[in-house]
Amino acid sequence: MRRCAVLSILCACVGAAAAEVRYREVAQEAGIDFRHYNGAQGEYYYIETFGAGAAFFDADGDGWQDIYLINGAHLSGPLPPTPPSNRFYRNAGDGTFADRSAASGAGDRGYGMGCAAGDFDNDGDQDLYATNFGANVLLSNDGGGRFVDVTQAVGVGDGRWGTSSGFLDFDNDGDLDLFAANYVRFSLQGNVECKRGALRFYCEPSTYAPIGDVLYRNDGRRFVDVTKSMGIHAVGRGLGVAFADSDLDGDTDIYVANDGTPNFLYENQGTRFVEIGLQAGVQYNEDGHAEAGMGVDFGDFDNDGYADLFVTNYSRETNTLYWNDGRGRFADCTDHFGLGAPSYLPLGFGTRFMDYDNDGDLDLYIGNGHVVNNIEQLDADLRYAQPDLMLRNQDGAHFEEASDQLGADFGAASVVRGAATADFDNDGDLDILATTVAGRPRLLRNDGGNRQHWLELLLVGAGQPDALGARVIVIAGGARQVRERQSGGSYLSGHDPRLHFGLGRATKADITIHWPDGQVQTLAAVDANQIVRVVQPTR
């Protein structure tokens, strides 16, 4: 813990009163009539309890974030009245969404798990990748919000149990590659019956053997599986995926949160990846234990310019905060920053570093919910439905639980899995979409975060339109913030591609953009409280 103790000296301790913020649950009034279907009919198939993800993305380029929700499928017993499918909701720009699933062609009917959005063919619109229990699916966007299944044509239909995924340009060649985590070897025919006495429950992860992840390189017309040749060889129970240039060497590294097996940090060394989780200090917690990693996110919570790492874990494990020391090593500083006690009993899934109150530092959202639906009968201290957590960042020196200050809707207990963040109403503060197992999603609208100033940047790269891997530095009111434009993060989900900066009382900001190809662009004295579309200059 000595490295963590030093941080008290390094972090500024000038507190700022957070603006009054409330989250209001508005999914149904906004027109989102979705209910997740997990296929449960009393057989306790292992896949039923993992839930599904969601993504915010602008499908039609109108400047408003649309929503893609992943669904399950029939497993056994009576067929549902309407076959379940993934659902696509178009943002009308007035606080409501319209279901365009059928007309869009995006209603895949596989047993869905996660999703990611990205422009894999560099044609200027956002495509969708959906992971399944079974073959994954790539949906190409024709530009108007209509999608065509091109999975077989481009070669990305991994048929195992896919979980979290994301696009990245790992070789910096100007097109988007693709990484997907896989979980365990499971089949309906091989379902194991787990009991404690007469009580049946969902099995432990150790019941099933882990499997390897998959990395695809984009070669223009097709993707090529380069998993082994690029060094992605470790085998774990992969659930969460996050990307960052964690060592600031100019390329994107990959982190995989594994369930009960050691986590992976794949350092990008240009010609291949090398798994350095143990050396970097992010494979285990500070006691040397592999935890039940679920969700994961990178974020520079202390504004020192280095991407820190946060992983959600099982009940009685606590979530884990790994502080990046800037020299390629991380330290488990969970308890030092006040994050241990609030997360000891909850079971965390979707998570996000986000500045919900626009005060200029990254707070932490965690969506909670147990995986054992009858856990109360096994452990009197735990509940299946659990309230979410919001941990307010106190100037990089400490996190303070703020959940009970955000309104009754935020504090309502549910069984959250995926979680995505976006400014869906374009009002300058970050909203939250949380999916639930066999239930309705929660669209938590942020009311009040925009009382402080803000700035949102939509980056458009010259070669790679998504500008994945871009690094942005914003200086406002004497404070410096750094964000990376990356895919992935959370659990099974994808976020608003626009980079959001809370500016506090500052009304102007100086911006420096390090584009993925090395070009540097500066913007001086940019006015606050606007969404700025920044197009990379042509050389």
C-alpha positions in Angstrom: 0.0 0.0 0.0 3.0 2.4 0.1 2.5 3.6 -3.5 -1.2 4.4 -2.7 -0.2 6.3 0.4 1.9 8.7 -1.6 -1.1 9.7 -3.6 -2.5 11.9 -0.8 0.4 14.2 -1.4 0.1 14.2 -5.1 -3.6 14.8 -5.4 -5.1 18.3 -5.1 -7.5 18.6 -2.2 -9.4 21.7 -3.2 -13.0 20.6 -2.8 -15.8 21.9 -5.0 -19.5 21.6 -4.1 -21.2 19.4 -6.6 -24.1 20.8 -8.5 -27.5 19.4 -7.4 -28.2 16.5 -9.6 -31.1 14.0 -9.8 -31.6 11.0 -12.0 -35.1 10.3 -13.3 -36.0 7.0 -14.9 -37.7 7.8 -18.2 -37.5 4.7 -20.3 -41.2 4.0 -20.8 -42.2 7.6 -21.2 -39.4 8.0 -23.8 -41.0 5.2 -25.8 -38.6 2.3 -24.9 -41.0 -0.6 -24.5 -38.4 -3.3 -24.5 -38.3 -6.2 -22.0 -35.3 -8.5 -21.9 -36.0 -12.2 -22.5 -33.6 -14.6 -21.0 -35.5 -17.8 -21.9 -35.7 -19.1 -18.3 -38.1 -21.9 -17.9 -36.8 -23.5 -14.6 -33.9 -25.4 -16.2 -31.3 -23.0 -14.7 -29.3 -22.8 -17.9 -26.1 -21.0 -17.1 -26.5 -18.3 -19.8 -29.8 -17.1 -18.4 -28.3 -15.0 -15.5 -25.7 -13.0 -17.5 -28.1 -10.5 -18.9 -27.3 -8.5 -22.0 -25.8 -5.2 -23.1 -26.8 -2.0 -24.9 -25.1 0.7 -27.0 -25.6 4.3 -27.7 -24.7 5.3 -31.2 -25.8 7.7 -33.9 -27.1 5.4 -36.6 -28.3 8.1 -39.1 -25.8 10.9 -38.4 -28.4 13.4 -37.2 -26.5 14.3 -34.1 -28.7 12.4 -31.6 -27.7 9.2 -29.9 -29.8 6.2 -30.8 -30.1 3.0 -28.8 -29.5 -0.7 -29.5 -30.7 -3.2 -27.0 -29.6 -6.9 -27.0 -32.1 -9.6 -26.3 -32.0 -13.3 -25.5 -33.8 -16.2 -27.3 -35.9 -19.2 -26.7 -34.1 -22.1 -24.9 -36.7 -24.6 -23.9 -40.4 -25.1 -23.0 -43.2 -23.1 -24.5 -42.4 -20.6 -27.3 -42.9 -16.9 -26.4 -45.9 -15.3 -28.2 -43.5 -13.0 -30.1 -40.0 -14.3 -31.0 -37.5 -12.1 -29.1 -35.0 -10.1 -31.0 -32.5 -7.3 -30.6 -34.2 -3.9 -30.8 -33.1 -0.6 -32.4 -34.6 2.7 -31.2 -34.2 5.9 -33.1 -33.8 9.1 -31.1 -36.4 11.6 -32.2 -34.5 14.5 -30.7 -37.4 15.5 -28.4 -36.7 13.1 -25.5 -38.4 10.2 -27.1 -37.4 7.1 -29.1 -39.1 5.2 -31.9 -38.8 1.5 -32.4 -37.3 0.9 -35.9 -36.1 -2.7 -35.3 -38.1 -4.3 -38.1 -37.6 -1.6 -40.7 -33.8 -1.3 -39.9 -32.9 -4.9 -40.3 -31.1 -4.8 -37.0 -33.4 -7.2 -35.1 -31.0 -10.2 -34.8 -32.6 -13.2 -33.1 -29.6 -15.0 -31.7 -29.2 -15.5 -28.0 -27.6 -12.1 -27.5 -25.0 -10.9 -25.0 -23.2 -7.7 -26.0 -22.7 -5.1 -28.7 -20.3 -2.5 -30.0 -20.7 0.2 -32.6 -18.0 1.4 -35.0 -17.4 2.3 -38.7 -15.5 -0.8 -39.7 -15.7 0.0 -43.5 -14.8 3.7 -43.2 -17.9 4.9 -45.1 -18.9 7.4 -42.5 -21.6 5.6 -40.5 -21.8 3.4 -37.5 -22.0 -0.3 -37.9 -23.0 -2.8 -35.2 -21.3 -5.9 -33.8 -23.4 -8.2 -31.6 -21.9 -11.0 -29.6 -24.0 -14.1 -28.9 -24.2 -17.4 -27.2 -23.5 -18.9 -30.6 -22.3 -17.1 -33.8 -21.7 -13.4 -33.4 -23.1 -11.0 -36.0 -21.8 -7.9 -37.8 -24.4 -5.5 -39.2 -23.3 -3.0 -41.8 -25.1 0.4 -41.8 -26.0 1.7 -45.2 -26.0 5.3 -44.0 -29.7 5.8 -43.4 -30.1 3.6 -40.3 -30.7 0.4 -42.3 -28.5 -2.6 -41.6 -27.3 -5.7 -43.6 -25.8 -8.8 -42.0 -22.3 -9.1 -43.5 -21.0 -11.6 -40.9 -20.2 -14.4 -43.3 -18.9 -12.1 -46.1 -16.3 -10.5 -43.8 -15.5 -13.5 -41.6 -16.3 -12.5 -38.0 -18.9 -15.1 -36.9 -17.1 -16.7 -34.0 -19.5 -19.4 -32.8 -18.5 -19.7 -29.1 -20.0 -17.8 -26.1 -19.1 -14.2 -26.9 -19.4 -11.5 -24.3 -17.9 -8.0 -24.4 -16.4 -6.6 -27.6 -15.0 -3.5 -29.1 -13.4 -1.9 -32.2 -9.8 -0.6 -32.2 -7.1 0.2 -34.7 -4.4 -1.9 -33.0 -2.0 -1.6 -36.0 -2.6 2.1 -36.7 -3.3 1.5 -40.3 -6.4 3.6 -40.5 -9.2 0.9 -40.4 -11.0 -0.7 -37.4 -10.0 -4.1 -36.1 -12.2 -6.0 -33.7 -11.7 -7.8 -30.4 -14.2 -10.0 -28.6 -14.0 -11.8 -25.3 -15.3 -15.3 -24.8 -16.6 -16.8 -21.6 -16.8 -20.6 -21.1 -17.5 -23.9 -22.8 -21.3 -24.4 -22.2 -24.0 -26.2 -24.1 -27.7 -26.7 -23.3 -27.1 -30.4 -23.5 -24.3 -30.2 -21.0 -26.2 -28.2 -18.4 -25.0 -29.1 -14.9 -27.5 -29.2 -12.0 -26.2 -27.3 -9.0 -27.9 -27.6 -5.7 -27.4 -26.8 -2.0 -29.6 -29.3 -0.3 -32.9 -29.3 -2.2 -32.4 -25.7 -3.4 -31.3 -25.4 -7.0 -29.3 -22.4 -8.2 -27.1 -21.2 -11.0 -23.7 -22.9 -11.0 -20.4 -21.3 -10.1 -18.1 -20.2 -12.9 -15.6 -23.0 -12.0 -18.1 -25.5 -13.2 -17.2 -24.7 -16.8 -13.9 -24.6 -18.6 -12.7 -21.1 -19.8 -12.1 -20.4 -23.5 -9.9 -18.0 -25.4 -10.8 -14.6 -26.9 -10.6 -13.5 -30.5 -8.8 -10.7 -32.4 -9.6 -9.8 -36.0 -7.5 -7.6 -38.2 -9.3 -5.5 -40.8 -7.8 -6.2 -44.2 -10.3 -4.0 -46.1 -12.7 -6.5 -47.7 -12.4 -9.1 -44.9 -11.3 -9.6 -41.4 -8.5 -12.0 -40.6 -8.3 -14.0 -37.3 -4.9 -13.0 -36.0 -5.6 -14.1 -32.4 -2.6 -16.5 -32.1 -0.2 -14.7 -34.4 -0.6 -11.4 -32.5 0.0 -13.1 -29.1 -3.6 -13.2 -27.8 -3.0 -16.7 -26.3 -4.1 -16.6 -22.7 -7.3 -18.4 -21.7 -9.8 -17.0 -19.2 -13.5 -16.5 -18.5 -13.7 -13.2 -20.3 -16.6 -10.8 -19.4 -15.4 -7.2 -19.6 -13.2 -5.5 -22.3 -11.6 -2.1 -22.2 -9.0 -0.3 -24.4 -6.5 2.4 -23.7 -3.0 3.5 -24.5 -2.1 2.7 -20.9 1.7 3.2 -21.3 1.5 6.2 -23.7 3.5 4.7 -26.4 1.2 5.6 -29.2 -0.9 2.4 -29.6 -3.9 0.8 -28.0 -3.6 -1.9 -25.3 -6.3 -4.4 -24.4 -7.6 -5.3 -20.9 -9.9 -8.3 -20.3 -11.7 -8.7 -17.0 -12.0 -12.5 -16.3 -14.5 -14.2 -14.0 -12.5 -16.1 -11.4 -9.4 -16.4 -13.5 -6.5 -13.9 -13.7 -7.3 -10.7 -15.7 -5.3 -9.9 -18.8 -3.5 -6.8 -19.9 -2.2 -7.1 -23.4 0.5 -4.6 -24.1 0.6 -3.6 -27.8 4.2 -3.8 -28.9 3.5 -3.0 -32.5 4.1 -6.3 -34.1 2.4 -8.3 -31.5 0.7 -8.2 -28.1 2.3 -9.4 -24.9 0.3 -10.3 -21.8 1.8 -8.3 -18.9 -1.0 -8.4 -16.3 1.1 -9.8 -13.6 4.1 -7.5 -14.1 1.8 -4.5 -14.5 -0.1 -5.3 -11.2 -3.6 -5.7 -12.7 -4.0 -9.5 -12.9 -5.0 -9.9 -9.2 -6.1 -7.8 -6.3 -3.6 -6.5 -3.7 -3.9 -9.8 -1.8 -2.9 -11.8 -4.9 -6.3 -13.2 -5.6 -8.1 -13.6 -8.9 -11.5 -12.0 -8.6 -14.8 -12.4 -10.4 -14.2 -9.6 -12.9 -17.4 -8.4 -14.7 -17.3 -4.8 -15.9 -14.2 -2.7 -16.6 -13.3 0.8 -17.6 -10.3 3.0 -18.1 -10.3 6.6 -17.0 -7.9 9.3 -15.6 -9.7 9.9 -12.3 -6.9 12.0 -10.8 -6.2 14.1 -13.9 -2.5 13.2 -13.9 -2.6 12.2 -17.6 -2.5 8.4 -17.2 -5.4 6.0 -17.7 -6.4 4.3 -14.4 -8.4 1.1 -14.4 -11.6 0.0 -12.5 -13.0 -3.5 -12.4 -16.3 -4.6 -10.9 -16.4 -7.9 -9.0 -18.5 -10.4 -7.0 -20.2 -9.9 -3.6 -17.7 -9.9 -0.7 -14.8 -9.2 -3.0 -15.1 -5.4 -3.4 -14.6 -3.7 -6.8 -10.9 -2.9 -7.6 -9.3 0.4 -8.6 -5.9 0.2 -10.1 -4.0 3.5 -10.1 -1.6 4.0 -13.0 1.8 5.2 -11.8 2.8 6.5 -15.3 5.7 4.0 -15.5 3.7 1.1 -16.9 2.7 -0.2 -13.5 -0.5 -0.1 -11.5 -1.3 -0.3 -7.8 -4.5 -1.6 -6.2 -5.6 1.5 -4.4 -9.3 0.5 -3.8 -9.4 1.1 -0.1 -7.1 4.2 -0.2 -9.7 6.0 -2.3 -12.7 4.8 -0.3 -14.0 2.3 -2.8 -13.8 -0.9 -0.8 -16.6 -0.6 1.8 -19.4 0.6 -0.6 -18.8 -2.4 -2.9 -18.2 -5.2 -0.5 -21.8 -6.7 -0.5 -23.1 -5.5 -3.9 -22.3 -7.5 -7.1 -21.1 -5.1 -9.7 -21.5 -5.4 -13.5 -21.7 -2.4 -15.9 -19.5 0.5 -14.9 -18.3 3.8 -16.2 -15.9 6.6 -15.3 -18.1 9.7 -15.9 -18.3 13.3 -14.8 -22.0 13.3 -13.8 -21.9 16.6 -12.1 -19.6 18.5 -14.5 -17.2 19.5 -11.9 -14.1 18.5 -13.9 -13.2 15.1 -12.5 -14.4 11.6 -13.3 -16.9 10.0 -10.9 -17.7 6.2 -10.9 -21.1 4.6 -11.8 -21.6 0.9 -11.0 -24.7 -1.1 -11.9 -25.4 -3.9 -9.4 -27.4 -7.1 -9.3 -26.7 -10.7 -8.1 -26.4 -13.7 -10.4 -28.2 -16.1 -8.1 -31.9 -15.4 -8.3 -32.6 -17.0 -4.9 -29.5 -15.7 -3.2 -31.5 -14.5 -0.1 -32.1 -18.2 0.7 -28.4 -18.9 0.6 -27.0 -15.7 2.2 -29.2 -13.6 4.4 -27.0 -10.5 3.9 -27.4 -10.4 0.1 -30.2 -9.6 -2.3 -30.8 -10.5 -6.0 -32.1 -6.9 -6.9 -29.6 -4.3 -5.6 -29.4 -0.5 -5.9 -26.7 1.0 -8.1 -23.8 3.1 -6.9 -22.6 6.5 -7.8 -19.2 7.4 -6.2 -18.4 11.1 -6.4 -14.8 12.0 -7.1 -13.4 14.5 -4.5 -10.7 16.2 -6.6 -8.8 13.0 -7.3 -8.1 12.5 -3.6 -11.1 10.3 -2.5 -14.4 9.0 -3.6 -17.6 9.6 -1.7 -20.8 7.6 -2.1 -23.5 9.9 -3.5 -26.1 7.4 -4.5 -28.7 8.5 -1.9 -28.4 12.1 -3.2 -29.5 11.4 -6.7 -33.2 10.7 -6.2 -35.5 7.8 -5.6 -35.2 6.5 -9.2 -31.5 6.1 -9.0 -31.7 4.3 -5.7 -34.3 1.8 -6.8 -33.1 -1.8 -6.6 -32.9 -3.8 -9.8 -30.8 -6.6 -11.4 -28.5 -4.5 -13.7 -26.1 -6.0 -16.2 -25.0 -3.8 -19.1 -24.6 -0.1 -18.7 -23.9 2.6 -21.2 -23.6 6.4 -20.8 -24.6 9.2 -23.2 -25.9 12.7 -23.4 -29.0 11.4 -25.2 -30.9 14.7 -24.9 -28.0 16.8 -25.9 -28.3 19.0 -22.8 -24.7 18.8 -21.6 -24.9 16.2 -18.9 -24.4 12.4 -18.9 -27.4 10.0 -18.8 -27.3 6.3 -18.1 -28.9 3.3 -19.8 -28.8 0.2 -17.6 -30.1 -3.2 -18.8 -31.7 -5.7 -16.4 -32.1 -9.5 -16.5 -35.6 -10.5 -17.7 -36.8 -6.9 -17.1 -37.1 -3.5 -18.6 -34.0 -1.3 -19.1 -33.6 1.8 -17.0 -33.0 5.1 -18.8 -31.8 7.4 -16.1 -31.9 11.0 -17.3 -29.5 13.4 -15.7 -31.4 16.5 -14.4 -29.1 19.2 -13.1 -25.7 18.1 -14.1 -25.6 21.0 -16.7 -25.8 23.6 -14.0 -22.1 23.6 -14.3 -20.3 24.2 -17.6 -19.4 21.5 -20.1 -18.0 20.6 -23.5 -18.6 17.6 -25.8 -16.3 16.7 -28.7 -17.2 14.6 -31.7 -14.0 13.6 -33.4 -13.9 12.8 -37.1 -10.6 11.4 -38.3 -9.1 12.0 -41.7 -8.5 8.3 -42.4 -10.4 6.5 -39.7 -13.6 8.5 -39.2 -14.2 7.1 -35.6 -10.7 8.4 -34.5 -10.3 5.5 -32.1 -7.1 6.0 -30.2 -7.2 9.8 -30.3 -6.0 11.5 -27.1 -7.6 14.8 -26.1 -6.3 17.3 -23.6 -8.6 20.0 -22.3 -7.5 22.9 -20.1 -10.1 25.0 -18.5 -10.0 27.2 -15.4 -6.4 26.1 -14.8 -7.4 22.4 -14.6 -6.2 19.8 -17.1 -8.3 16.8 -18.2 -7.3 14.0 -20.6 -9.7 11.6 -22.4 -9.1 8.9 -25.0 -11.6 8.1 -27.8 -12.0 4.4 -27.4 -14.6 1.7 -27.9 -15.5 -0.9 -25.3 -15.7 -0.5 -21.6 -18.4 -1.3 -19.0 -20.0 -4.8 -19.5 -21.4 -5.9 -22.8 -22.1 -2.3 -23.8 -21.0 0.8 -25.8 -21.1 4.5 -25.0 -21.8 7.8 -26.7 -18.7 8.4 -29.0 -18.5 12.0 -28.1 -15.9 12.9 -25.4 -17.6 14.7 -22.5 -15.7 17.2 -20.3 -17.2 18.9 -17.2 -15.7 22.4 -16.9 -17.1 23.5 -13.5 -17.2 27.3 -13.5 -14.9 27.8 -16.6 -16.6 29.2 -19.6 -13.8 28.6 -22.1 -11.3 25.8 -22.8 -8.1 25.2 -24.7 -8.1 21.9 -26.6 -5.2 19.8 -27.9 -6.0 16.7 -30.0 -3.4 14.0 -30.7 -4.9 12.2 -33.6 -4.2 8.4 -34.1 -1.8 9.1 -36.9 0.3 11.4 -34.8 -1.0 14.7 -36.1 -1.6 17.3 -33.4 -4.3 19.9 -33.6 -5.1 22.8 -31.2 -8.2 24.8 -30.6 -7.9 27.9 -28.4 -10.5 29.5 -26.2 -13.4 27.3 -27.2 -16.7 28.4 -25.7 -18.3 26.1 -23.1 -21.7 24.5 -23.2 -21.7 23.2 -26.8 -21.2 20.1 -28.8 -18.2 20.6 -31.1 -17.6 18.4 -34.2 -13.9 18.5 -34.9 -12.7 17.2 -38.3 -9.1 16.3 -38.6 -7.3 18.6 -41.0 -6.0 17.0 -44.1 -2.2 17.1 -44.5 
